[in-house]
């Protein structure tokens, strides 16, 4: 019998004023009883609208029914038929704008907690003894993957399961891409990411770390080394700045640098080789999930005041509702309808504060959001000693610059055939943020799956000639 409770089961979590002083995971996960109760809220709709909202088409009603029946491992296996990273997606996917947005229960009340149930099934599976993974028989064909983020890991997994000999080339010293350098430990424990990488290696995927494709080696070099296809999933790690006075001062970071040093290099630990100065007052410029991550990390590093400075109103914040809610609970201060004008320096060229201006909202712009308009004479001083810029990223130009015949957009994104992921170079495929610019983990995974199918078709047709 369906559970007609209008509200989701609440997610257990650390208390706000405890968690904002540590890097342990905030959300604690459903108990088995809570998961079964939430699963029974699903109406098992005949037309399955929730599935159409999932970029990798997880069989949502089917896995939820298995949870309702108490078959938690079966639920995990059902999710894994189309999603190779359920423990990751259950934590970081914007379900509220994808699968849960389409949930019929959400028309009048709260939708079913699909993401929370996905996480529960994955965590249950990960609590069991690791089953031995059978390595597929090789088909003799080699494929190179550039980047070990969600697009690259998904493409590598799908190809390895088909029998391809896959090698992943990662620029950093640890595999995982944005999953390890961008998303904080308190949202996505790195042990979960490492477990997925261990599974890939058990499938036969090779990881080549500290290799910057476009600098250490080129795509043409990879093809010359016998790789029959190359997938570019190098992400969008080049930060953007506002080009206002003072952005080159000591104490100004891009969100990418700040989060990489915190998440990947563990700069919050006392013995870190790359520590970040523990600031007292921090301003994070931007309103997306990355801005929330940076602000919440700064708070955990001991900052007394942390501000989100965003030029539009709270209604236009692009960050997930859950992330904004958690940030507010953790005493992050929101300065909306506010825009930086200048970053001010002390006598040693360190940040001494920021001049900001109040904004109003005009007509909608190309993004569909109302355009921010400066209010003359509204400038005021914000006392901060650190500024973190989180206003977007673009793809690193190295691959574009070093790959002959690779067509890209003016802003740097690689142009592909959306049905196959194939680029203007037939043997080169691409997907994820390297194509779209900064987007979500699940969209990158969907692109990785599409490219794996495209690569398989390309190599199979070539071998048949």
Protein Blocks (a to p, Z undefined) as FASTA:
>chain_A
ZZfbfbdcddddddfklmmmccbdfbgojafklmmmmmmmpgoiaklmmlmmpmnlpafk
lmmmmmmnopaklmmmmmmmmmcblmlmmmmpcfklmmmmmpmklmmmccddfklmmmmm
mmmmmmpccddddddddehiacddehjbfklmmmmmmmmmnopacddddfblbehijmlm
mmcfklmcfklmmmmmmmmmmnopacdehiaehilpcfklmmmnopabdcddebjabccd
ehighilpghiacfklmmmmmmmnopmbmklcbdcdddfbdcdedjbfklmmmmmmmmmn
opabdcdddfbdfklpmbdfklmmmmmmnopacdehiacfbdcddfkopafbdcdddddd
ddddfkopacddddehiaccdddfbdcddebccddfklmmmmghiacdfkopacddfkno
pafblkbccedjllnopadfklmmmmmmmmmmmmmmmmmmmmmZZ
